[in-house]
Amino acid sequence: MRPAAIRDATIEARGDGRFAVAGDLVFENAARALAAGETAFDGQQRIEVDLADVGRVDSAGLALLLEWAVAARAAGGGVRYRNLPAGAAALAGISDVTELLDEAASGA
């Protein structure tokens, strides 16, 4: 059985600091997604990211979400994640970083 093709991650601006991410957040595209996020989120203090259309998430995808949260906090703002995929939540749990995503989700 051949594995499913990886869907490139896309970021759609929805106005007022709201964004939607679609596709897979995996090792193969994490660097491109990180660069796309830096461009899309530039100048935004408070960011809300809807992950409802995200498919697969691996450890690189989890690291990407954490990096977006760290970058937003360093810029004096924060990220709120909506519709966190179950795979990302499970990885965060076994990686002992759930608190970091919860802080991002709460906008802390």
Backbone as CSV, one residue per row, in Angstrom:
resi,resn,N_x,N_y,N_z,CA_x,CA_y,CA_z,C_x,C_y,C_z
1,MET,0.846,-1.173,0.000,0.000,0.000,0.000,0.896,1.242,0.000
2,ARG,0.618,2.138,-0.871,1.388,3.364,-1.006,0.831,4.440,-0.085
3,PRO,1.719,5.156,0.651,1.208,6.205,1.534,0.570,7.340,0.740
4,ALA,-0.383,7.997,1.365,-1.064,9.128,0.714,-0.071,10.261,0.492
5,ALA,-0.288,11.000,-0.571,0.573,12.142,-0.879,0.437,13.202,0.201
6,ILE,1.518,13.896,0.439,1.517,14.974,1.425,0.880,16.206,0.803
7,ARG,-0.074,16.779,1.512,-0.708,18.019,1.049,0.106,19.196,1.565
8,ASP,0.503,20.086,0.669,1.219,21.284,1.092,0.352,22.091,2.041
9,ALA,1.003,22.705,3.004,0.296,23.561,3.955,0.078,24.926,3.321
10,THR,-1.115,25.455,3.493,-1.430,26.799,3.013,-1.971,27.620,4.179
11,ILE,-1.756,28.918,4.097,-2.253,29.831,5.120,-3.118,30.879,4.434
12,GLU,-4.355,30.971,4.865,-5.290,31.944,4.298,-5.605,33.009,5.342
13,ALA,-5.379,34.265,4.983,-5.730,35.377,5.872,-7.232,35.596,5.808
14,ARG,-7.847,35.746,6.970,-9.292,35.979,7.041,-9.624,37.326,7.662
15,GLY,-8.607,38.151,7.863,-8.809,39.487,8.406,-8.775,39.532,9.917
16,ASP,-8.446,40.695,10.445,-8.430,40.939,11.889,-7.558,39.949,12.656
17,GLY,-6.412,39.557,12.085,-5.504,38.641,12.767,-5.939,37.195,12.765
18,ARG,-6.954,36.870,11.954,-7.445,35.495,11.871,-6.901,34.835,10.609
19,PHE,-6.494,33.569,10.759,-5.917,32.814,9.655,-6.445,31.390,9.687
20,ALA,-6.463,30.762,8.522,-6.828,29.349,8.421,-5.670,28.613,7.770
21,VAL,-5.282,27.505,8.375,-4.220,26.668,7.835,-4.868,25.392,7.314
22,ALA,-4.438,24.965,6.129,-4.945,23.732,5.537,-3.754,22.914,5.046
23,GLY,-3.955,21.609,4.932,-2.900,20.721,4.442,-2.274,19.940,5.580
24,ASP,-1.123,19.356,5.301,-0.405,18.570,6.291,0.726,19.403,6.880
25,LEU,0.972,19.234,8.153,2.086,19.901,8.831,3.067,18.806,9.236
26,VAL,3.977,18.521,8.312,4.904,17.401,8.474,6.320,17.829,8.103
27,PHE,7.271,16.976,8.399,8.681,17.261,8.165,8.941,17.794,6.757
28,GLU,8.311,17.181,5.771,8.576,17.524,4.374,8.206,18.958,4.010
29,ASN,7.288,19.571,4.734,6.883,20.935,4.371,6.949,21.934,5.528
30,ALA,7.485,21.518,6.671,7.496,22.388,7.849,8.287,23.673,7.627
31,ALA,9.429,23.591,6.957,10.241,24.800,6.723,9.487,25.790,5.843
32,ARG,8.811,25.288,4.808,8.026,26.178,3.932,6.853,26.794,4.702
33,ALA,6.203,25.986,5.543,5.075,26.495,6.335,5.552,27.532,7.351
34,LEU,6.731,27.319,7.925,7.276,28.290,8.867,7.509,29.626,8.172
35,ALA,8.112,29.586,6.992,8.364,30.824,6.231,7.051,31.491,5.823
36,ALA,6.072,30.695,5.404,4.772,31.254,5.011,4.095,31.908,6.205
37,GLY,4.205,31.294,7.373,3.620,31.870,8.575,4.295,33.169,8.969
38,GLU,5.617,33.205,8.877,6.344,34.436,9.204,5.872,35.584,8.322
39,THR,5.666,35.293,7.043,5.186,36.317,6.110,3.745,36.710,6.420
40,ALA,2.885,35.717,6.601,1.460,35.985,6.822,1.210,36.706,8.141
41,PHE,1.932,36.328,9.189,1.679,36.857,10.521,2.434,38.152,10.800
42,ASP,3.289,38.576,9.888,4.125,39.763,10.107,3.268,40.982,10.452
43,GLY,3.620,41.624,11.547,2.913,42.834,11.957,1.665,42.589,12.777
44,GLN,1.294,41.334,12.986,0.100,40.998,13.764,0.497,40.772,15.219
45,GLN,-0.195,41.383,16.149,0.078,41.165,17.579,-0.671,39.939,18.093
46,ARG,-1.960,39.908,17.870,-2.794,38.795,18.313,-3.202,38.010,17.085
47,ILE,-2.934,36.723,17.124,-3.195,35.864,15.976,-4.114,34.725,16.412
48,GLU,-5.111,34.443,15.579,-5.963,33.277,15.787,-5.794,32.393,14.560
49,VAL,-5.419,31.138,14.791,-5.142,30.207,13.699,-6.119,29.039,13.795
50,ASP,-6.952,28.896,12.766,-7.903,27.792,12.690,-7.222,26.626,11.972
51,LEU,-7.154,25.492,12.642,-6.476,24.312,12.105,-7.462,23.224,11.672
52,ALA,-8.712,23.587,11.448,-9.748,22.601,11.119,-9.439,21.808,9.848
53,ASP,-8.740,22.420,8.895,-8.456,21.745,7.627,-7.056,21.165,7.552
54,VAL,-6.424,20.996,8.714,-5.107,20.362,8.764,-5.296,18.858,8.834
55,GLY,-4.522,18.156,8.036,-4.577,16.691,8.022,-3.562,16.104,8.982
56,ARG,-2.510,15.560,8.415,-1.479,14.921,9.234,-0.594,15.951,9.934
57,VAL,-0.183,15.610,11.144,0.760,16.424,11.917,1.781,15.464,12.516
58,ASP,3.068,15.734,12.272,4.108,14.946,12.919,4.877,15.853,13.874
59,SER,6.001,15.375,14.400,6.741,16.163,15.382,7.234,17.483,14.796
60,ALA,7.550,17.519,13.508,7.959,18.783,12.881,6.785,19.752,12.816
61,GLY,5.582,19.243,12.581,4.391,20.093,12.577,4.097,20.645,13.961
62,LEU,4.278,19.823,14.985,4.104,20.293,16.358,5.128,21.379,16.670
63,ALA,6.378,21.154,16.265,7.424,22.161,16.483,7.075,23.463,15.777
64,LEU,6.476,23.363,14.606,6.047,24.546,13.854,5.014,25.348,14.648
65,LEU,4.013,24.677,15.199,2.992,25.368,15.991,3.613,26.039,17.211
66,LEU,4.539,25.354,17.847,5.216,25.932,19.003,6.066,27.135,18.592
67,GLU,6.732,27.044,17.451,7.560,28.157,16.972,6.707,29.379,16.664
68,TRP,5.541,29.182,16.047,4.650,30.316,15.786,4.251,30.976,17.102
69,ALA,3.976,30.167,18.122,3.585,30.716,19.428,4.731,31.490,20.068
70,VAL,5.948,30.944,19.999,7.115,31.614,20.569,7.382,32.930,19.842
71,ALA,7.307,32.916,18.513,7.555,34.128,17.729,6.521,35.204,18.039
72,ALA,5.271,34.807,18.183,4.217,35.779,18.503,4.444,36.377,19.884
73,ARG,4.817,35.544,20.825,5.070,36.038,22.181,6.275,36.980,22.178
74,ALA,7.326,36.644,21.430,8.521,37.496,21.351,8.194,38.853,20.747
75,ALA,7.182,38.891,19.887,6.757,40.145,19.254,5.769,40.909,20.138
76,GLY,5.518,40.405,21.337,4.620,41.081,22.262,3.168,40.686,22.110
77,GLY,2.899,39.637,21.381,1.519,39.203,21.160,1.309,37.773,21.588
78,GLY,0.460,37.075,20.866,0.170,35.685,21.169,-0.602,35.025,20.051
79,VAL,-0.697,33.721,20.134,-1.429,32.921,19.152,-2.506,32.144,19.879
80,ARG,-3.661,32.089,19.270,-4.737,31.218,19.767,-5.013,30.198,18.673
81,TYR,-4.857,28.907,19.007,-5.136,27.843,18.051,-6.548,27.349,18.261
82,ARG,-7.285,27.234,17.163,-8.636,26.675,17.182,-8.612,25.365,16.407
83,ASN,-9.405,24.428,16.845,-9.549,23.141,16.165,-8.216,22.409,16.026
84,LEU,-7.481,22.325,17.138,-6.208,21.615,17.152,-6.444,20.157,16.766
85,PRO,-5.750,19.657,15.739,-5.945,18.258,15.333,-5.596,17.291,16.462
86,ALA,-6.316,16.198,16.521,-6.092,15.197,17.568,-4.655,14.694,17.556
87,GLY,-4.085,14.528,16.369,-2.701,14.062,16.269,-1.728,15.029,16.906
88,ALA,-1.948,16.325,16.730,-1.077,17.335,17.325,-1.232,17.330,18.844
89,ALA,-2.455,17.184,19.317,-2.696,17.139,20.761,-2.036,15.906,21.370
90,ALA,-2.123,14.764,20.692,-1.507,13.538,21.190,0.015,13.673,21.225
91,LEU,0.597,14.209,20.169,2.047,14.424,20.148,2.487,15.377,21.247
92,ALA,1.723,16.423,21.458,2.050,17.378,22.517,2.026,16.683,23.872
93,GLY,1.071,15.791,24.060,0.962,15.067,25.321,2.157,14.159,25.571
94,ILE,2.549,13.377,24.570,3.670,12.462,24.778,5.006,13.192,24.773
95,SER,5.037,14.398,24.219,6.257,15.208,24.211,6.338,16.126,25.420
96,ASP,5.310,16.110,26.254,5.237,16.926,27.460,5.299,18.428,27.163
97,VAL,4.630,18.847,26.077,4.572,20.270,25.728,3.130,20.770,25.627
98,THR,2.190,19.993,26.156,0.785,20.380,26.105,0.575,21.756,26.716
99,GLU,1.280,22.021,27.826,1.158,23.323,28.487,1.494,24.475,27.550
100,LEU,2.509,24.280,26.715,2.910,25.344,25.793,1.822,25.629,24.772
101,LEU,1.179,24.585,24.266,0.072,24.811,23.327,-1.139,25.386,24.047
102,ASP,-1.376,24.946,25.286,-2.497,25.498,26.053,-2.288,26.988,26.305
103,GLU,-1.046,27.375,26.608,-0.748,28.806,26.805,-1.014,29.569,25.518
104,ALA,-0.631,28.984,24.387,-0.881,29.633,23.103,-2.392,29.725,22.867
105,ALA,-3.100,28.631,23.154,-4.538,28.611,22.920,-5.268,29.617,23.793
106,SER,-4.759,29.825,25.001,-5.435,30.762,25.892,-5.030,32.197,25.623
107,GLY,-4.015,32.366,24.758,-3.551,33.719,24.469,-2.688,34.274,25.569
108,ALA,-2.189,33.395,26.452,-1.339,33.839,27.579,-0.016,34.381,27.107
